[in-house]
C-alpha cells in the first residue's frame, strides 16, 4: 500500500503485524492514525489497494479515495468465513467500482453480494523486462507453477504426468507455488523480482502453469511480452482460457492434453504466434484513476455482451461455473456455457439471489434497449433450486424472454428424487421436501421453457415414466448428450514407455451402483491373453477394489494396476487403450456416464453393454463396440476390438459430437418445435 513508496518508507517502516491482525483490527483509531501519518508524509492523494485484505483495511481505516483491485483467489471463500464475508461486504457497500480479472470473477462477486460496478483489470505491458526463463541450456528444465494451497495429490499427479514426458527428452521437472516466486518480504528487502524468481525457478527453461493462481495471467503475460511464450504451456482453467482467447495464446489444455503440449513444445513442433495483447500505454495509476472517476451505474459490468451489439444468449445454471478441469458435472456446465458464448455473446445467470436478480434485470434492460433475445439455455442440478422465489422468478423471466422473441431450453440432469428406489420421502403436508420442490421447479421453469432436454434417449423415456401420475408440464423432451471439448483431446498413442499389449481402462466408482462382476471375471482370461488392465478409482474406494481383485486372484498381478489419480491426468502406456464403461447395475440402463465422452477425447475406443443407454451412441458413431452381459462375449468383443482401428471414427465423432455441435442441435430442436 502507500507505505511502499520511497518517500513514506524513509520515515515509516512496514506496518507491524498487529495492524493487519484479524484479532486486533478493533483498534481502528490506532490503525487509521498510522496510515494518516504515512499519507501525510508521502503527500499521497489516492491509495491503490490490492487484494481483499488490503481493500478491507483501506475501506475501514483510510480516508483517501482508493482503487480496489481484486485478484483470482480473493473471492474463493465460503460463507462460513465470516471475516472475509465482512471485508467484502464492507468493500462493496462503499466502492462504486471493483476491478476484477474476468467475467468469472464478476460471477463470484455477485454470489458474495456485490453492489458495485464490475470492471476488468486494465492490461499493461511487460515488454523490455529481463527474461524469466533460461535460454541456451543443454537440457530442458520444466517448472510447474501452481497456486499456493493447491490439493497436494493433484499437484503430485501432474508432476508424475510431466515427469513421464520429460523422461523422453532427458529433461527434469520441479514444482513451485506461484506465491513463492516473490513474497512481500522480498519486496521489503529490496530484492529484484527477476533475480529472485529466476533463482527460485531453478533456472527453468520452460514453464507450465496449472490451477487458478492469482499470479497465473501475469506470469503468462510476462513470458509472452518478453518473447518466451513458445516456452510456456498453461492449464485451460476458466481464467487462463479467457486470457488466452484475448491474446491469441493457444498452448492451453486440460489434463493429459497438457502432457502432449509439453511434448510438442520440447520437440519444437509448437510455435507461439506473436501476441495480440492489447495493453494500456499510460502510467498505471493514472489509467486506473481515470477509470474509477468515470460514472458507472451500480449494475454495470464490463461483460462481453456489453462490448458487442446484436443478438445475445442467456446461460443459467443452479450453481455457478467451477474452475475445474475434472469432474463430470463441472465440465458439462462449463463446456456448454463456453460453447454457447462462442456462438453468440452470452450472459450467465446463477440461482443465488443477488446474482440472479442483478443479471436478470441487466438482461431485461438489454432487451428494452433493443437487443435481440436469442437462446436461453438452463441446467438444473441434482437438487432443486433452493429458493422458491427464485424458481418462480426464473419462470416469469422465461415468459418475458419468449415475449421478446427469445427461445428457451431447460436441461434436466436427473430426477432421482422421484425414483421410489431412492427412498426419498415426500413432506407430510406436500409443501416442502425435495420432491415438492423438484416438481415446483419443473413446472415453473420447465413449463415456461420451449423445450426440455435430458442426457440421452433412455433418460427421456425414464423421466417420462417417473413423472407419470404427477402434475408435470407438457413441454416436449429431446436428448442432448454431453459433448467433446477440444481442450481435452489427446491424440492416440503413448507419451510414456510402451507396453507390449493393449490396455483395458476402467475409470469410475466401486460399489453396488458400479458393480463389475463380469469385468473382474473376464480379467482372468484377458491377462492371460496379454491384456493390461488399469483401474482409476477414488482414493476412498481403493481398499474395496483391491479386496474384489484379491477374490479373483488379481490383486498383485503384474498386468493389473490401480491408481487414485483422476482420469483427466491418465496417460496411456499402450498403443491401444480401450475404455471400459461396463456397469452391471440398473442405473447404467438409464444414464449416460460422462466418462464415455472422456474416453473419446483421449482417443480410446469404448466397450459397453448392449443394454446400456450409451450403446446406441457408441455403435452409431462407431467409436467402440457393445457386448452381451456374459464373460465369454466380453472377452471375445475385446479381442476383436484389439484388432480394429477406431481412430478415423473417433476423429469424426470429436467433430460431430462436440459442444459446439450441441449448441447447433439445441437451435435445431427449437426450430423444429411447432409454436405452442
N, C-alpha and C positions, 0 to 999 in steps of 0.2 A: 504494500500500500504506500501511502505518502512517505513513510519513513525510509523507503528505499532510495529516494532522491538524494543526491550528493549533499546538497546544502542542508537538508534536515539531518542527515546522518552524522554530520560533523559535530552536532551538539547532542543529538539524542540517539541512543543505541536502539537496537532491535527491541520491541516490546517484550517485557518479561512474560513467562508462560502464564502467570496468573491473569494477564489481561485477556487472553483468549480462552481461559479455562471455563468450562461449562458451569462448574460449581460456584465460580466467583463472579460470574457476569452480573450478578445482582448489584455489584459495586459500580453501577453505571456512571456515577458522578466522577469517580476517580479515572475511569477509562476515558470518558469524554474529555476531561481536563487534560489528560496526557495527549490525546490526539489534537486538541485545540492548540497546545503548545507546538506540536510538530508542524501543524498547518501554518501557524503564525511565523515560525522561524523560516520555513521554506517558502513563504509567500505564495502558497497554493490557492487556487480558486476553484478547483474541481478535483475530485477523487475518482480513480478507477478501481473498482472492487472486483476481484477475480475469484470466482468460486463461491459456493453457497455460504460457507462460514464467514468469509470476508464481507460478503454482502449483508449478512445478518448483523455483523458488528457495525458496518457503515450505517445501516438503517437506524440502529438503536443509539449510536453514540457519536455520529459525525454530523455536523450541522450543514456542511457544504453540499452542493449537488454532487451526486456520484453516478458513475456509469456502471450499470450492473452487467457483468459478464458471467454467464453460467456455462459450464462445460459438461461434456458427456460424463456420466457417473454422478454428477452433483444431485440429480433428481432420482437416483436409484435407491430410494429409501422407502421403507414400509410405513404405513400409518402408525404403527406401534412406536416408531422412533420419534417421540414427542418433541425432542429438542430440534430436530431437523424440520419437522412439520411446522413448528412455531417460527423458526427462522424464515422459512419460505413464506408462510402466511404474513409475517411482518413485512417481508420484502415486497410481495406483490400488492399488499394493501397501500403502499406508498409509491412504488415505482411505476411511472407511466409506461415505460417500455422495459423489456428484458431482451438481452442479446443471447441467443441460443445457437447451437451448431447446425441444426437442421430441423425439418418439419417433424421428425420422430421425437425430438426433444420438445417441440411445441406440444405434441400429444401428451407427453409426460407432464408438462407444466399444467395443462388443462386438468389432468387427472388429479393433480395436487391442489386444484382450486385457483389457478391463476386468474387474476382480474386485469392483467396488464396486456398491452400490445406486445406482439412477439416479432422480433426482427432477427435476421440471420447475421452472424458474425461477418463483418467485412473482411476480405482477404487481403493480405499483404505479402509481398514477395520476399523470398529468402535468397534471391539471386545475388551473387557476389560474395556470399559467405563461404568459408572453407568447407571442403567436403568431409562428410562424416565417415564414409566407407573407404577402406584402403584399396588402392588400385595397384596393379602390377605384382601382386603376391603370387608365389609359385603354386600355392594350393588355396582352395576356397575355404573361407571360414564363415559360417552362416550364423547370424544372431537372430534368435527367435524372441521377439519382444512382445510381452503380454501385459495385461492390466494387473497392477498390484492387487492381491486379494483374490486372484482367479482360483477356480477349482484346481487343486493340485493334481488330481488324477487326470483331468482333461489336458493340462499342460504336459504331463508326462506322456500321455497318449500321442500328442503332437510331436513331442521330442522323439519318441520311438519311430514315428512315421517318417520324420525328416532324416533321422539317422539312417534309415533303410535306403533312402535316396542318396544321401551324402556318401555312403559306403561305396556306391557305384563309381563315384568321381574322386575318391580319395580325399574327400572334404571332411570337415569337422563341424559340429553343431554345439552351440551353447545357448542357454536361455537366460533372459534377464527381464525383470519387471521394468516397465516404462518409467515409473517414478524414480527408479534407482539410477537412471542415466544422469540426472541432475536434480539435486534436492535443494530445499530452501537454505540449508546450512552451507551448501556450496556457494550459493549466491551471496550470502552474508560474509563469506570468507574471500570474496572477490575472485573466485575461481572462474576460469574460462569455460563456457559451456562446451565449446568444441573439443578442447583438450580433455576435459573430464569425460565427456560422452564417448570419445574415441577410445580412451583407456578402458572404460567400463564395458564397452562393446568388444573388448579384447581384439581390437584392430580387425574387426569383421570386414569381409569383402562383400557380403550380401546380407540383406535383412528380410525377415518375414514378420509381418505384423499380424498377430492373432488377437481375437477378442475385441472388446469395445472400450479401449482406453481413452481417457480424456486427451491423451497426447498423440493418439494414432494419426489423426489427419494432419497435425502439424509436422510430425516426423515424416509422413509421406510427402507433404508439400516441400519440406526442406530438401529431401532427396531428389524430387522431380525438378525443383527450381535450380539445383546445383548439378544438373545433368547426370544424376545417378539413378534415375527412375528405372533404367533397364536392369538394375541390380536389386530391385525391390519387388516382392510379391506380397499380397495382403489378403486376409480372410474377407470374404464378402459379407461382412456384417452390415446392418442397415446403414449405419453412419458412413462407413467406408464405401459402400455401394453408391451412395448419393455423392460422396466426394469424387469417386472415380468417374461417375457419369458426367459431373460438371466439367472435368478437365480432360476427359478422353483417356483416362488411365484404365487399361483393360486387363492388367495382370492380377485379377481378382478371382477367387474361387472359394468353394466351401469344402470342408472335409478333405477327403483324399484327392480331390482335384488340385488342392494346393501342392501336394507332392508331385503331381505331373507338371505343374507350372514351375516348381523348383527345378525339376529335372530339365525342363526346356531352357530355363534361364542359365543353368550351369553348362549346358551344351552349346549355348549361344544361339539357339534357334528362335528365341523371343527377343524382339527389339521394341522398346517403348518409343512410341512416336512423340514428337515434340509436344509439350504440354500446351493445352488451350486455356490454361487457367487465367481467369480474369481477376486482376488484382487492383487494389487502390494505389494511387500514386502519391497521395498526400501523406502528411505526418499522421501516424495512427491516432493520437489523442484528438487532433483536430477533426479527423474524419468521424470518429465516434461521437465527439461532442456535437458536431453538426447534425448527425442523425438523431441524437437524443433531443435536440432543441426543436426538431420538426414536430408538427402537431399530428398525432395519430388518434383515431377513435380507439377506445379501450378494447374493442373487439377485433382490431386489425391484426392480421397475421400475414407474414410475408411468404405465402404459400405459392406453389407452382401455378395454381389456378388463378391467382391474382396477377401473375406475370403474363398471362395469356388471355386471349379473347376467344369467343366461340363457345361451343357446347362443352359440358363438363359432366363427370360421373360422380356418384357418391358410393363409398365403400363403408359398410357398417360391420363391426364385429363386437360381440358382447364384451370381450376384453380387448385391450389394445394389442398392437403388434409386440412380439417379443423378439429381442435381438439375439436370436439363437440360430445356429446352422444345423441343429439336430432336433429331433422330436417331430412326430407326425403332425399334431395339431398346430404348433407354432409355424412350421414350414408351410402348411397348407394356407393358413391365413395370410402370412406374409407374401407368399408367391402369388396368390390371386390378387392381393391388393396392388402389388407392384406391376403385375401384368395389366390390370385394369388402368393403372395410371400411365403406363407406357402407351396404351392405346389412345386414351383421351385424358386430359388433366382431371385428377380425381381428388375429392375432399374425403378424408377419413373421419368417421364418427365412431365413438365407443359408447358404452352404456353408462359410464359414470355421469352423475347428474350434471356437474358443471360443464364437462366436456361436451356432453350430448346437447345440452340446450344452447351453448355458445356456438357450436358448429352448425346446429340446425338453423339457428337464426341467421348465421352467416350465409348458409345455402339459400334460405328464403330471400335474403337481401340480394343475392346474385340473380335470382330469378326475377325479382321485382325490377332489377336494373336492366333486364332484357336478355340475360344469358340463358341459353337453351339447356334445359334439363335433358340428359341423355339416358344413362343407365344407372339405376340404383341396384347394387348387389350387396346383400347382407348375409351373415352367417350367424347361426345360433351357437350355443356351447352345449356341453353335456348336461348342464343345468340351466334352467330358465333365467332370463334377465331378472336380477334380484328385485328391482323396484317395479311395482305395479304401475306407478305413474309413468315411468319411462316406457314400459310396454305399451301403454295406451297412447302416449305422446308419439311414439315411433309409428304406430298405426295411423294416427292422424297425419303425421308427416308424409307417409307414403301416399295417402289420399291427395294431399296437396301436390306432391310430386307428379302424380298422374294427371291432376287438373292442369298442371303446367306443361303437359305433353311428354313427361318422362315415363319410362317403363321400369319395372322392378322385378327382381327375382330374390327369393329367400331360400338359402341353403339350410337344410335340416341335417345336422350331423348324425344324430341318432334319437330314438325315442325309447331308450332302455327303461325309462321310468314308467312306461305303460306296459311293459312286459311282466306278466304275473310271476314269471320265474325269477325276476329281480327282487321280489319281496318288498317292494316299496308301497307303503300303505297310504291311502287317501286320508286326509284330515277328517275328523269326525263330523264337522259341520260343512265340509266340502268347500271351505273358503280359502284355505291355505294349504301348505304342503306342496311337494314338488309336482304331483300330478295336476292339481288345480292350477298351479302357476304355469306349468308347461302348456296345458290346454288354453289358458288365458293368453299366453304368448302366441301360440299357434293361430288362435282365432283372430286376435287383434292385429298381429303383424303379418302372419301368413295369409290371413283372409283379406288383407289390404293389398297384398302383392299380386302381380300378374301371373307369377309362376312359382311353384315350389320345386326345389332341387333336392336330390338325395345322392349318396355316394355311388350307387350303381343300380342297375335294373332290379336286382334281387331286393335291395333296400326299399325301392319304391313299392314293390309288392308287399314286403314285410311291414312297412309303415302303414299301408292301407289296411292290412289285417289288424294291426294293433289299434288303429283308430276306429275300426268298425264298432258301432254301438256307442260311440262318444259323439258329442257335438263338435264336429270338425268342419273346417272350411271346404268349399267345393273347388278351390284353386287347383288347376291341373299340375300333375307331378311329372318330372323327367329326371333322368340320371345325369350326373356330372361327376365323373371320377376325378381323382387328383391328377396332376399333370407333371411333366418333366421340366425341371429347372436347368437351363444351360449351365448355371454356375456350379451344379453338382456333377456334370457329365465327366466321366473318366473313360478314356478310350480303352479298348480291350488290351490284354497283355499283362505284363507284370512290371513292377518297379522295384522288386527285390529279388533275392536269389530264387531261382526257379526250382519248382518241384517237378519230379518226374511222374506226372499223372494228373488227372483232373481233380478239382476240389468241389465238394458239395458244401455249401454255406447255409447254416441256419442262423438267423438273427431274430431275436424276439424273446417273448416271455416263456416261463416254465411253470407248469401247474395244470390244473384241471381244464381251464379255458383253452390252454395251449397244448393239450395232450398230444404226444408224438410217438405213441407206441409203435405204429407201423414203421416210422423212420428209424427208430432205435433197433427194431428187429432187422430191417433191411441192411443196417450198417454192418452187421456181422459178415454179410456177403460182400458188401461194397469194399470194405478194407482189404478183403482177400483178393478182390479184382483190381487192386492198386488205386482205388479212390482215396483221397484225403477228405476228412470231414472236419470243418471248423464250426464252432459254436460261438456266437457273440450274444452274451446274455447280461442281465443286470447283476451287479455285484451281490445283491441280497439273495439271488437265486442260484448262485454258483454251487453251493453245497447240495441243494436238491438235485441239480443236474448231474453232478458227479455221482451221487447215490444211484440215480437212474442208470447212468452209464455203467457203473460198477455191477449193477444187477444183470447187465448184458455182457459183462466181461470186457468192457471197452474203456474203462476209466483211465487206464495207463497205456493204452495202445499208442504206438509211435505215430500213427496216421490220424489220430484224433487230438484236437486241441480245443481249449476253452479260453475265451478272452472276455474281459469285462469292459473293454473299450467299446465305445458306441460304433454303430455300423458306419457312420459317415467317415470315420478315420480308418476303416478297414482297408488294407492293401492286399490285393491278391498275390499269391505266390505261384499260381499255376497259370499256364497259358489259357486254360479254360476253367472258369469258376461258374458253377450252376447254383442259382439261388433257390433255396427250398422254402416255399410257402405252403406248408403241409400241416394243417391243423385238423385234429380228429374230433373237435367239438362241434356242437350245433351252431355256436357263434360264427364259425367260419362260413357257414352256408349263406349268411345274410350280411356279410361285411366285406369291405374292400381294404385289406391291410395295406397301409401306406408303403410298407417295405417292398411291395410289388413294384412300385414306381422307382424306389431307391435302387433295386436290383437292375432295372433297365438303365437308369442313369449311370450305373457303374459298368454297364456292358455285360451283365450276367444274364444269360437266359434263365427263365423261371420254370420250375416244375411245381405243379399244383394238383389237387384232386379234381376230378371231373365234375363233382357235385358242389364245389366251392363257387362262391359268387364271382370270383375273378377268372374262372376257367374260360368263359366266353371271351373275355378281354384278351387273355393270353393267346388263345387259339386264333382269334380274329386278326390280331397283329402279328401272329407267327413268331412271337418272341419267346417261345418255350413250348412246353407240352403239358397236357393233362393226363393223369393216370388214375386207374381204379384204386379203391381203398384196400389193397392187399399187397403183401410183401413182394410176391413174385412180379406183379405188374409194376411196382415201384422200381425194382431193380432193373427189369427189362427196359423200362422207359428211360432210366438214367443212362444205361449202356448205349441206347440208341442216340440219346442227346449228346453223349460224349463224342459221337462221330458225325455230328451235324453242325454246320456253320450257320449261326444265327445273326452274325454281325450286320448284314445288309438289312435284315428285318428290324433289328434293334435301332439302327441309324434312322430308318424310316419312321419308326414309332416315336423316336425322340422329337421328330418334327410334328407328326400328326397328333401326338398326344401331349404337346407342350402346354404350358399355362397360357401362352398367347393364343393357342388354338382353342383353349377352354373359353376364353373371353369371346371369341368369334362364335363359338357354339351357343353361348348364352344369348348373344344377339340374334342368332338364327332361330333359337327356340322362341324368343319373344316375337320375332317376325311372323312365326307360324301360328301364333295364338289368335284365334278369332276374338275380336273385341267383345268383352263380356258386358 
